[in-house]
Amino acid sequence: MATIPPRFGDVADFDEERGLGTVSDVEGRQFPFHCTQIADGTRTIAVGAPVVFVMAAGALGRWEATGIVKLAAP
């Protein structure tokens, strides 16, 4: 079974109250995520933050971002 490599992108939007956001990869594709997928456990992340993440099949049958790690800004 092949593994899906990590992807790089930015946080496109994040609703702190609901804990829901979207990550946009370098190719412009967007993947939803829940705050529990932020790897450092903070449950919050700034819009525009550069990140690395893994795609995973979500509960609604769509690809979602998981294991989101905030990268140092360039």
C-alpha positions, -999 to +999 in steps of 0.1 A: +000+000+000+014+034-010+016+062+016+005+097+008+035+121+012+032+153+033+020+185+015+030+221+020+006+250+020-010+278+040-040+282+063-066+297+040-092+304+068-099+294+103-130+299+125-118+297+161-153+295+176-162+264+155-127+250+153-129+245+116-106+257+089-092+252+054-056+246+043-046+255+007-017+235-008+009+249-031-012+237-061-042+257-049-063+227-037-081+233-005-086+207+023-108+212+054-096+205+089-107+205+125-087+221+152-079+188+168-057+181+137-032+209+147-002+188+159+010+211+186-022+208+206-030+245+207-063+241+187-058+275+171-037+287+141-034+320+123-047+325+088-018+327+063+005+305+085+027+282+064+021+245+072+029+210+063+001+184+065-010+150+054-042+143+034-065+116+048-100+104+039-125+122+061-158+110+076-178+127+048-159+110+020-136+139+011-099+145+016-091+164+048-059+179+062-045+160+093-013+163+114-010+200+106+024+214+117+030+252+116+063+260+099+085+290+106+076+320+084+101+326+056 
